[in-house]
């Protein structure tokens, strides 16, 4: 009886989770609800967002999503959401833009204790806007000043674990990748190089930092020069190739603050810009930040929320016909994410390894479905509602050794390598070496299966393997490196596409390992085709693995008319 009484007493003293914050009528900072109508898409992420839901809601997540929906208003609809523990991400799309947004996928990766616990990690969603691939990841990385390397490792683990069906890692696979969250990177201002980094600052260092921070943008900029995240980006240890605005100029440090309105900092930790928004954009495309603010009015956390406005350049091929149909049985991609993705894959999904079950539903779909068809403007465009090139690309890039014995070539243009080499590749084998080969794929390349022999399984455009070498050079002799036939001859299409590249380590007893990946923008070739002549691209491509440096690939690639064209 005494034991039961103690249990009841313990339950009475259990701390109740905090209630959701009341709305701020006229926020002095942040993004006001009335401004949301100017954005085509609103993506919101949170970390440690757990509280007792309001009456009428069984789960905190449902209450949270409802709060967002009510704030945004009827002009927006929820297209995709994803959750991992207390990390959440939601994408709302304005009604007039919704028909262009499709093919939603989601993924998560936990990086907490044992790389299983979901108190830390990342939660992501991806979509297509016309022919543009876009991905959003919300993450919560390791805490404390002395955990800089662990944060870098958390980032790499999320990149390696978040799969959206691509043949490349998420940091290379999309036209635009936006990464947000409590990244937890701190500032090491006032610490001598090589000195021990302690979690709690001395009173003297804290007061000196606070004076700098409250002194305005110049003082904040001095502190921000010692930002750990900036250092990781420059060193290639994390967020390689990402861009960011100027947090120090735009707003006060967002951590560690008193749970009240205003920027009043706790002495237990140094002020830091822990809450960040970064983005990575493929070559040939543009992303611009239009605003960056921290909502100082919010007082329910020891972090201040951050809001960023971004303008992303979109791709909509003039030679791609987006068709809407009332036939629900038609092979198509959904106009809405609220419908399971059918098995048919569009021509421009060649960069994806899509399984239908990977797409998850969050509701009921409207009746219309989307079909995407690629039309080569140099050929007949009278076919409007047939699979056309879809089947051609479904087996794309799925081990083809290049052959000069082409059968019934239809390609008008080819890509021929004059030079191909790599340097500083990552060692993948226990002998400190790798056995590298290169795989090429793109939505504008011919199906390699058309040029492979009958005994070749899973054909793909690839070089031969060079053994035990971290600085290989492949001879461009017509035998070691493939010539790549283009399936599309439309200059506007070629000029906006990329050649996607994976450098692999060949293993005999196990699956081949990814050494690094990258992409080559084909913009100059679009201009060359438009002029009716060949062209050349010479490029040093920075390879990445899990968002970190993985070596370099040097190539000289020539565009020329196919001498074997029928």
C-alpha positions as CSV (number, residue, x, y, z in Angstrom):
1,X,0.0,0.0,0.0
2,X,2.9,2.3,0.9
3,X,4.5,1.5,-2.4
4,X,1.3,2.4,-4.4
5,X,1.0,5.6,-2.5
6,X,4.5,6.6,-3.5
7,X,3.7,5.9,-7.1
8,X,0.6,8.0,-6.9
9,X,2.6,10.8,-5.3
10,X,5.2,10.6,-8.1
11,X,2.5,10.9,-10.7
12,X,1.2,14.0,-9.1
13,X,4.6,15.7,-9.2
14,X,5.3,14.7,-12.8
15,X,6.1,17.9,-14.7
16,X,3.5,18.7,-17.3
17,X,4.6,19.4,-20.8
18,X,4.3,23.0,-21.8
19,X,1.2,24.2,-23.7
20,X,1.5,25.5,-27.3
21,X,2.4,29.2,-27.4
22,X,-0.4,31.8,-28.0
23,X,-0.3,33.5,-31.4
24,X,1.6,36.8,-31.7
25,X,-0.8,39.4,-32.9
26,X,1.7,41.9,-34.4
27,X,5.2,40.3,-34.5
28,X,8.0,42.8,-34.6
29,X,10.3,40.3,-36.2
30,X,10.0,37.1,-38.1
31,X,7.6,36.5,-41.0
32,X,4.1,37.8,-40.4
33,X,1.1,35.6,-41.5
34,X,-0.1,38.3,-43.9
35,X,3.1,38.0,-45.8
36,X,2.8,34.3,-46.5
37,X,0.6,34.9,-49.5
38,X,3.7,36.1,-51.4
39,X,5.4,32.7,-51.2
40,X,4.6,29.8,-53.5
41,X,5.6,27.3,-51.0
42,X,6.1,27.5,-47.2
43,X,8.2,24.8,-45.5
44,X,8.3,24.7,-41.7
45,X,10.6,22.5,-39.6
46,X,10.9,22.2,-35.8
47,X,13.0,20.3,-33.3
48,X,12.0,19.2,-29.8
49,X,8.5,20.3,-30.6
50,X,6.6,18.3,-28.1
51,X,3.8,19.7,-25.9
52,X,0.4,18.7,-24.5
53,X,-2.0,19.0,-27.5
54,X,-5.1,21.3,-27.2
55,X,-8.5,19.9,-26.7
56,X,-9.7,18.1,-29.8
57,X,-6.3,16.8,-30.8
58,X,-5.0,13.4,-29.8
59,X,-1.4,14.0,-30.8
60,X,0.9,17.0,-30.6
61,X,1.8,16.6,-34.3
62,X,-1.8,17.0,-35.4
63,X,-2.2,20.1,-33.2
64,X,1.1,21.5,-34.6
65,X,0.1,21.0,-38.2
66,X,-3.4,22.5,-37.5
67,X,-1.7,25.6,-36.0
68,X,0.4,26.0,-39.2
69,X,-2.6,25.5,-41.5
70,X,-4.8,28.0,-39.6
71,X,-2.0,30.6,-39.7
72,X,-1.4,30.2,-43.4
73,X,-5.0,30.3,-44.3
74,X,-7.1,28.6,-47.0
75,X,-4.8,29.7,-49.8
76,X,-2.4,27.0,-48.8
77,X,-2.8,23.2,-48.6
78,X,-0.5,20.7,-46.9
79,X,1.3,18.7,-49.6
80,X,3.8,16.6,-47.5
81,X,4.8,16.1,-43.9
82,X,7.4,13.9,-42.3
83,X,8.3,13.2,-38.7
84,X,11.1,11.6,-36.7
85,X,10.7,11.7,-32.9
86,X,10.2,15.4,-32.1
87,X,11.6,16.6,-35.4
88,X,8.9,17.6,-38.0
89,X,8.8,19.1,-41.4
90,X,5.8,20.3,-43.4
91,X,5.4,21.7,-46.9
92,X,2.4,23.9,-47.7
93,X,1.8,25.0,-51.3
94,X,-0.3,27.9,-52.5
95,X,-3.3,26.8,-54.5
96,X,-2.4,28.5,-57.8
97,X,1.0,26.8,-57.7
98,X,-0.1,23.3,-56.6
99,X,-0.6,21.9,-60.2
100,X,3.1,22.3,-60.8
101,X,4.3,20.5,-57.7
102,X,4.3,16.7,-57.7
103,X,6.3,13.5,-57.0
104,X,6.7,13.9,-53.2
105,X,9.0,11.5,-51.4
106,X,10.3,11.5,-47.8
107,X,13.1,10.0,-45.8
108,X,14.6,10.1,-42.2
109,X,17.9,9.3,-40.5
110,X,18.4,9.0,-36.7
111,X,21.9,10.0,-35.4
112,X,21.2,9.8,-31.6
113,X,22.6,7.3,-29.1
114,X,23.8,4.2,-31.0
115,X,22.8,5.9,-34.2
116,X,19.3,4.7,-33.5
117,X,17.7,7.1,-31.0
118,X,15.7,9.8,-32.8
119,X,16.4,12.7,-30.5
120,X,19.0,13.8,-33.0
121,X,19.0,13.3,-36.8
122,X,17.3,14.6,-39.9
123,X,13.9,14.4,-41.5
124,X,13.5,15.3,-45.2
125,X,11.0,15.7,-48.1
126,X,11.5,16.1,-51.8
127,X,9.4,17.0,-54.8
128,X,9.4,18.2,-58.4
129,X,8.3,21.6,-59.4
130,X,7.7,21.1,-63.2
131,X,11.0,19.6,-64.2
132,X,12.9,21.0,-61.2
133,X,14.0,18.7,-58.3
134,X,13.8,20.2,-54.9
135,X,14.6,18.8,-51.5
136,X,14.2,20.1,-47.9
137,X,15.9,18.6,-44.9
138,X,15.3,19.6,-41.2
139,X,17.9,18.4,-38.8
140,X,18.9,18.5,-35.1
141,X,22.6,17.9,-34.6
142,X,24.7,17.1,-31.5
143,X,24.8,19.8,-28.8
144,X,27.6,21.5,-26.8
145,X,30.6,23.6,-27.7
146,X,33.0,20.7,-27.7
147,X,31.1,18.5,-30.1
148,X,32.1,20.2,-33.3
149,X,33.3,17.1,-35.0
150,X,30.3,15.1,-33.9
151,X,28.1,17.7,-35.6
152,X,30.1,17.2,-38.8
153,X,29.7,13.5,-38.4
154,X,25.9,13.8,-37.8
155,X,25.6,15.8,-41.0
156,X,27.5,13.1,-43.0
157,X,25.4,10.4,-41.5
158,X,22.2,12.2,-42.5
159,X,23.4,12.7,-46.0
160,X,24.4,9.0,-46.3
161,X,21.1,7.8,-44.7
162,X,18.4,10.1,-46.2
163,X,17.4,8.3,-49.4
164,X,14.9,9.8,-51.8
165,X,15.3,7.3,-54.5
166,X,18.2,9.0,-56.2
167,X,21.2,7.4,-57.8
168,X,23.2,10.2,-56.2
169,X,23.4,11.4,-52.6
170,X,20.9,14.1,-51.7
171,X,23.7,16.8,-51.7
172,X,24.3,16.1,-55.4
173,X,20.9,14.8,-56.7
174,X,18.7,17.9,-56.7
175,X,18.6,21.2,-58.5
176,X,18.0,22.8,-55.1
177,X,18.6,21.4,-51.6
178,X,17.5,23.5,-48.6
179,X,18.8,22.5,-45.2
180,X,17.4,24.0,-42.0
181,X,17.3,23.2,-38.3
182,X,19.0,23.4,-35.0
183,X,22.5,22.7,-36.3
184,X,24.0,23.5,-32.9
185,X,27.3,24.9,-34.2
186,X,28.9,27.3,-31.7
187,X,31.3,30.3,-31.9
188,X,34.9,29.8,-30.5
189,X,35.6,33.5,-30.1
190,X,37.9,34.2,-27.1
191,X,39.4,30.7,-27.1
192,X,43.1,30.4,-27.9
193,X,44.0,28.0,-30.6
194,X,44.5,24.5,-29.2
195,X,43.0,25.3,-25.9
196,X,40.3,23.1,-24.4
197,X,36.8,24.0,-25.3
198,X,34.6,23.9,-22.3
199,X,30.8,23.7,-22.3
200,X,30.2,26.5,-19.8
201,X,32.0,29.8,-20.6
202,X,33.9,31.7,-17.9
203,X,32.1,34.8,-16.6
204,X,34.7,37.0,-18.3
205,X,34.3,35.4,-21.7
206,X,30.5,35.4,-21.5
207,X,30.3,39.1,-20.6
208,X,32.8,40.0,-23.3
209,X,30.8,38.1,-26.0
210,X,27.6,39.6,-24.8
211,X,29.0,43.1,-25.1
212,X,30.1,42.4,-28.7
213,X,26.7,40.9,-29.6
214,X,24.7,43.8,-28.2
215,X,27.0,46.3,-29.9
216,X,25.3,45.7,-33.3
217,X,26.3,44.1,-36.6
218,X,30.0,44.9,-36.4
219,X,30.4,43.3,-33.0
220,X,28.3,40.3,-34.1
221,X,30.4,39.9,-37.2
222,X,33.6,39.8,-35.1
223,X,32.1,36.9,-33.0
224,X,30.8,35.1,-36.1
225,X,34.2,34.9,-37.7
226,X,34.8,32.1,-35.2
227,X,31.6,30.2,-36.2
228,X,32.2,26.4,-36.3
229,X,29.8,25.8,-39.2
230,X,31.6,28.3,-41.4
231,X,34.9,26.6,-40.6
232,X,33.5,23.1,-41.5
233,X,32.2,24.4,-44.8
234,X,35.5,25.9,-45.8
235,X,37.4,22.8,-44.8
236,X,35.1,20.5,-46.6
237,X,34.2,18.6,-43.4
238,X,30.5,19.3,-43.7
239,X,28.1,21.3,-45.9
240,X,30.5,21.4,-48.8
241,X,29.3,23.6,-51.5
242,X,26.4,25.1,-49.5
243,X,25.5,28.8,-49.4
244,X,24.1,30.9,-46.6
245,X,23.1,34.4,-45.9
246,X,24.7,36.6,-43.2
247,X,23.2,35.6,-39.9
248,X,25.4,37.9,-37.9
249,X,24.3,40.9,-40.0
250,X,20.6,39.9,-40.1
251,X,19.8,39.0,-36.5
252,X,21.1,38.3,-33.0
253,X,22.4,34.9,-31.9
254,X,19.4,32.5,-31.5
255,X,20.9,30.5,-28.5
256,X,20.9,30.2,-25.5
257,X,18.1,32.6,-24.5
258,X,15.7,33.1,-21.6
259,X,12.3,31.7,-22.2
260,X,10.7,35.1,-22.7
261,X,10.4,37.7,-25.5
262,X,13.6,39.4,-26.4
263,X,17.2,38.3,-26.8
264,X,18.3,37.8,-23.2
265,X,21.0,35.2,-22.9
266,X,21.7,32.5,-20.2
267,X,25.1,32.5,-18.7
268,X,25.4,28.6,-18.9
269,X,26.3,28.8,-22.6
270,X,28.0,31.2,-25.1
271,X,25.6,33.1,-27.4
272,X,25.6,31.3,-30.8
273,X,23.8,31.2,-34.2
274,X,22.6,27.6,-33.7
275,X,19.5,27.8,-35.9
276,X,20.4,28.1,-39.6
277,X,19.1,27.9,-43.1
278,X,21.5,26.9,-45.9
279,X,21.1,25.8,-49.5
280,X,22.9,24.1,-52.3
281,X,22.1,24.7,-55.9
282,X,23.3,22.8,-59.0
283,X,25.5,24.5,-61.5
284,X,23.5,26.5,-64.0
285,X,20.7,27.3,-61.6
286,X,20.3,30.2,-59.2
287,X,19.0,30.6,-55.6
288,X,18.7,33.9,-53.9
289,X,17.9,34.7,-50.3
290,X,15.3,37.5,-50.0
291,X,15.0,37.7,-46.2
292,X,16.6,36.3,-43.0
293,X,15.1,37.0,-39.6
294,X,14.9,35.6,-36.1
295,X,11.6,35.9,-34.2
296,X,12.6,37.5,-31.0
297,X,9.0,37.8,-29.9
298,X,8.7,34.0,-29.4
299,X,9.5,33.2,-25.8
300,X,8.7,29.5,-25.3
301,X,12.1,28.1,-26.0
302,X,15.8,28.7,-25.3
303,X,16.2,29.1,-29.1
304,X,14.7,31.8,-31.3
305,X,13.0,30.6,-34.5
306,X,14.6,31.6,-37.8
307,X,12.8,32.4,-41.0
308,X,14.4,32.7,-44.5
309,X,12.9,33.7,-47.8
310,X,14.4,32.1,-50.9
311,X,13.8,32.5,-54.6
312,X,14.7,29.3,-56.5
313,X,15.2,29.2,-60.3
314,X,12.9,26.6,-61.8
315,X,13.2,24.4,-64.9
316,X,10.2,23.7,-67.2
317,X,11.3,22.1,-70.4
318,X,9.5,23.5,-73.5
319,X,9.9,20.0,-75.0
320,X,8.2,18.4,-72.0
321,X,4.5,18.1,-72.1
322,X,2.7,18.0,-68.7
323,X,-0.6,16.3,-69.2
324,X,-3.5,16.2,-66.8
325,X,-6.1,13.5,-67.2
326,X,-9.3,12.5,-65.4
327,X,-8.5,8.8,-65.9
328,X,-7.2,7.5,-62.5
329,X,-6.0,4.3,-64.1
330,X,-3.6,6.2,-66.4
331,X,0.1,5.7,-65.9
332,X,1.0,9.0,-64.3
333,X,2.6,11.0,-61.6
334,X,0.3,12.7,-59.1
335,X,-0.7,16.3,-59.2
336,X,-1.1,16.0,-55.5
337,X,1.1,14.1,-53.0
338,X,-2.1,12.7,-51.4
339,X,-2.0,9.8,-53.9
340,X,0.4,6.9,-54.1
341,X,2.8,7.2,-57.0
342,X,2.0,4.7,-59.8
343,X,4.7,2.4,-61.1
344,X,5.3,4.3,-64.3
345,X,8.2,6.7,-64.2
346,X,8.6,9.7,-66.4
347,X,11.6,10.3,-68.6
348,X,12.9,13.0,-66.4
349,X,13.0,10.6,-63.4
350,X,16.0,8.9,-64.8
351,X,18.1,10.2,-61.8
352,X,15.8,8.3,-59.5
353,X,15.6,4.7,-58.3
354,X,11.9,5.0,-57.5
355,X,9.9,2.2,-56.0
356,X,6.2,3.0,-55.8
357,X,5.9,2.0,-52.2
358,X,8.5,4.7,-51.3
359,X,5.9,7.4,-51.9
360,X,3.6,7.8,-48.9
361,X,0.1,9.2,-48.8
362,X,-1.1,11.7,-46.3
363,X,-4.7,12.0,-47.4
364,X,-7.0,11.6,-50.4
365,X,-6.2,12.8,-53.9
366,X,-8.2,15.0,-56.2
367,X,-9.3,13.1,-59.4
368,X,-6.7,14.4,-61.8
369,X,-3.3,12.8,-62.3
370,X,-0.2,14.0,-64.1
371,X,1.7,12.4,-66.9
372,X,5.0,13.7,-68.1
373,X,6.2,13.1,-71.6
374,X,9.5,14.1,-73.3
375,X,9.3,15.2,-76.9
376,X,12.3,15.6,-79.0
377,X,11.6,18.7,-81.1
378,X,13.8,17.4,-83.9
379,X,11.4,14.5,-84.4
380,X,7.6,14.3,-84.8
381,X,5.7,15.9,-81.9
382,X,2.3,14.7,-83.0
383,X,2.1,12.0,-80.2
384,X,0.6,13.7,-77.2
385,X,-0.8,11.0,-74.9
386,X,1.5,8.0,-75.1
387,X,4.3,6.6,-72.9
388,X,6.8,7.6,-75.7
389,X,10.3,7.8,-74.1
390,X,9.2,6.6,-70.7
391,X,9.9,2.9,-71.3
392,X,13.2,3.9,-73.0
393,X,14.5,5.5,-69.8
394,X,13.0,3.1,-67.1
395,X,16.1,0.8,-67.3
396,X,18.6,3.7,-67.6
397,X,21.8,3.4,-65.7
398,X,20.9,0.2,-64.1
399,X,27.3,-3.0,-66.2
400,X,28.0,-2.1,-69.6
401,X,31.5,-2.0,-70.9
402,X,31.6,0.4,-73.8
403,X,31.3,-1.0,-77.3
404,X,32.0,0.6,-80.7
405,X,29.6,-1.9,-82.3
406,X,26.5,0.2,-82.2
407,X,23.3,-1.3,-83.5
408,X,20.7,0.8,-85.3
409,X,21.9,4.1,-83.7
410,X,19.3,6.9,-83.7
411,X,21.2,9.5,-81.8
412,X,22.0,12.7,-83.7
413,X,24.7,13.8,-81.3
414,X,27.3,12.1,-79.1
415,X,29.5,13.0,-76.2
416,X,33.1,11.7,-76.6
417,X,35.8,12.0,-73.9
418,X,39.2,13.3,-74.9
419,X,40.5,13.1,-71.3
420,X,39.3,11.6,-68.0
421,X,41.3,11.3,-64.7
422,X,40.8,11.6,-61.0
423,X,42.9,12.7,-58.1
424,X,42.9,12.4,-54.3
425,X,40.2,9.7,-54.3
426,X,39.1,8.2,-51.0
427,X,40.7,4.9,-50.1
428,X,37.9,2.3,-49.9
429,X,39.9,-0.9,-49.4
430,X,41.9,-2.2,-46.5
431,X,45.2,-1.8,-48.5
432,X,44.7,2.0,-48.5
433,X,43.7,2.0,-52.2
434,X,40.6,1.8,-54.4
435,X,39.7,0.1,-57.7
436,X,37.9,3.0,-59.3
437,X,35.6,3.1,-62.3
438,X,33.2,5.9,-63.4
439,X,29.5,5.6,-64.2
440,X,27.6,8.2,-66.2
441,X,23.9,8.8,-66.4
442,X,21.5,11.5,-67.4
443,X,17.9,11.9,-68.6
444,X,19.2,13.0,-72.0
445,X,21.4,9.9,-72.7
446,X,20.3,6.9,-74.7
447,X,19.4,3.7,-73.0
448,X,22.6,1.7,-72.6
449,X,20.7,-1.5,-73.0
450,X,20.4,-0.7,-76.8
451,X,24.1,-0.9,-77.2
452,X,25.0,-3.8,-74.9
453,X,25.4,-7.4,-75.9
454,X,22.7,-10.0,-75.2
455,X,24.7,-11.4,-72.2
456,X,25.2,-8.1,-70.5
457,X,23.1,-7.8,-67.4
458,X,22.0,-4.4,-65.9
459,X,23.8,-2.3,-68.5
460,X,25.1,1.2,-67.7
461,X,27.5,3.7,-69.2
462,X,30.7,3.1,-67.3
463,X,34.5,3.1,-67.8
464,X,36.7,0.1,-67.2
465,X,38.2,-0.4,-63.7
466,X,41.7,0.7,-62.8
467,X,43.0,-1.3,-59.9
468,X,44.7,-0.1,-56.7
469,X,44.9,3.6,-57.6
470,X,43.7,6.8,-56.0
471,X,44.8,9.0,-58.9
472,X,43.7,7.1,-62.0
473,X,43.8,8.1,-65.6
474,X,41.5,6.3,-68.0
475,X,42.8,6.1,-71.6
476,X,40.3,7.6,-74.0
477,X,41.0,5.0,-76.7
478,X,37.4,3.9,-77.5
479,X,37.7,0.9,-75.2
480,X,38.2,2.1,-71.7
481,X,35.8,5.1,-71.7
482,X,32.3,5.0,-73.3
483,X,31.1,7.4,-76.0
484,X,27.7,8.6,-74.8
485,X,24.9,9.0,-77.3
486,X,22.3,11.7,-76.7
487,X,18.6,10.6,-76.8
488,X,17.4,14.2,-77.1
489,X,18.5,16.8,-79.7
490,X,16.6,19.8,-78.5
491,X,19.1,22.6,-77.6
492,X,16.8,24.0,-74.9
493,X,16.7,20.7,-73.1
494,X,20.4,19.8,-73.4
495,X,21.3,23.3,-72.3
496,X,19.6,22.9,-69.0
497,X,20.6,19.3,-68.1
498,X,23.5,17.7,-66.2
499,X,25.7,14.7,-66.8
500,X,25.5,12.9,-63.5
501,X,28.7,11.1,-62.3
502,X,29.5,8.4,-59.8
503,X,33.0,7.2,-59.1
504,X,32.8,3.7,-57.7
505,X,35.2,1.2,-56.1
506,X,34.9,-2.3,-57.6
507,X,34.7,-5.1,-55.1
508,X,34.8,-8.8,-55.8
509,X,33.2,-10.3,-52.7
510,X,30.7,-7.5,-51.9
511,X,28.7,-4.7,-53.5
512,X,30.7,-1.9,-55.1
513,X,31.2,1.1,-52.9
514,X,30.6,4.8,-53.8
515,X,33.8,6.8,-53.7
516,X,32.3,10.1,-54.7
517,X,29.7,11.7,-56.9
518,X,29.3,14.9,-58.9
519,X,27.5,16.5,-61.8
520,X,28.5,18.3,-65.0
521,X,26.4,21.1,-66.4
522,X,25.8,20.8,-70.1
523,X,24.8,24.4,-70.7
524,X,27.5,25.1,-73.3
525,X,26.4,22.1,-75.4
526,X,22.9,23.6,-75.7
527,X,24.3,26.7,-77.3
528,X,26.5,24.5,-79.6
529,X,23.5,22.4,-80.8
530,X,21.5,25.6,-81.3
531,X,24.3,26.8,-83.6
532,X,24.4,23.5,-85.3
533,X,28.0,22.7,-84.5
534,X,30.0,20.8,-81.9
535,X,31.6,22.0,-78.7
536,X,33.9,21.1,-75.8
537,X,33.7,21.3,-72.0
538,X,36.9,21.0,-69.9
539,X,36.1,20.9,-66.3
540,X,37.4,20.0,-62.8
541,X,34.5,18.4,-60.9
542,X,34.7,18.3,-57.1
543,X,33.5,14.9,-55.9
544,X,31.6,14.6,-52.6
545,X,30.8,11.7,-50.4
546,X,28.2,12.2,-47.6
547,X,28.5,15.9,-48.3
548,X,32.3,15.9,-47.7
549,X,35.4,16.2,-50.0
550,X,36.0,12.9,-51.9
551,X,38.5,13.9,-54.6
552,X,38.4,15.6,-58.0
553,X,37.5,14.4,-61.5
554,X,39.1,16.1,-64.5
555,X,37.5,15.7,-67.9
556,X,37.5,17.0,-71.4
557,X,34.2,16.2,-73.1
558,X,33.4,16.8,-76.8
559,X,30.0,17.2,-78.3
560,X,29.9,16.1,-82.0
561,X,27.5,14.8,-84.5
562,X,27.1,11.1,-84.6
563,X,28.9,9.7,-87.6
564,X,26.9,6.5,-87.4
565,X,23.5,8.2,-87.3
566,X,20.9,6.5,-89.4
